[in-house]
Amino acid sequence: MNLPRSTRALGQWLLLGGVVGGVCGVASAVFLALLEWATAFRLAHGALVYALPVAGLVLGAVYGRWGASIRGGNNLVLDTVHEGDAVIPLRMAPMVLVGTVLTHLFGGSAGREGTAVQMGASLADQLAHRFRVAPDTRRELLAAGIAGGFGSVFGTPLAGTVFGLEVVCVGRLGYEALLPALTAAVVGDLVTRGLGIHHTAYPTPQALALTLPVLGKWLVFAAAVALVAVAFIEGTHGLKKLLERRVPWLPLRMALGGLGVVALWKLAGTDEYLGLGVPGILRAFQDVSLPGDAFAWKLVFTVVTLGAGFLGGEVTPLFFIGAALGNVLARLLGLPVDLGAAVGMAALFAAAANTPLALSLMAVELVGGAVLPHVAIVATVAYLLTGHRGIYPSQRIARRKLGGPLLDRLVSLRELNEAPRKP
């Protein structure tokens, strides 16, 4: 008797998930094409970096005037999944797209996952309200939008699926959204590729047997990854709060951030830490002479860019930081450099975003199965060591990472960290 109902539910989720995936795929294709153009244009006209403070001033003025309702970014998306009654404004998609492209055009160190997730979620929410779906269905469609945006922008549909479920609540997977998230991620990836977008091809590391000595090295590796993740999280949030307190006017904050990036660029004496930094990621897989402080440079560039309010995500810069850190740690610990770069690349974002399962899958989709089980071990240990913090303070948590009773309710990481501690 339940078969017709199950069939209808299956059909509904395939249809809605497919529609969400289709719009996410088109949005990601347009975004990636513009991003590629912006990067190529900046590389051909290096003096554009000097205009980053002016770009920050203009972007800040635009966001101050029309972007107040969407300034929360990914945190707005997560808050909406849990408790939002208002629709995520449709303007989020075009504004974050244009803002991110301009950030990269003038050399800001930012990523693309934040843009893809915000575009996917805002478009999915518009569809949810257009179809007048129930509140529970709306939340599942938002998870599908996150999955469709993430999976299509990186070409990793399985990781996108799990990311859409895992990022919403730390330590829990919302399986009720599994089918729409999987459908949206797969369809989104197919649409993006079908529109002619080619994703970065990463080197494939050789397999390494897991032995007790190797396991010990990975545990040391994970501790280092966790320390860098904490530095990135606290640095970005700390700088953002400091600037908001000292410089209330957003355009001036962004202009000062642009000046900071220009100063860092001149101090570093290289373009390698500007923009996405994909060439630096690829270099970390094979260059045994990579500067030991490359990860620190990229971390500071990105903290200043995002902390000042420029648009973009954290994934690709964290991939750079993690791959460069993994390169150095592998050389110090006697591990293969390419495997160290691959594990560091995925594990650092896993720790910073509290998504070890999604990033373990993503590593397999990007570099192949030889990265297992190493990446899963490092990502999980680093995720635990990072504590109750993350790049998305609006993530909810139901139980502390190391166990204990369920909390009275789902609590955001922001609330958990601001609550007075018991003796």
Summary of the structure (lengths in Angstrom):
residues: 423
radius of gyration: 20.5
end to end distance: 55.6
largest distance: 70.4
contacts: 1651
relative contact order: 0.14
helix: 71%
strand: 1%
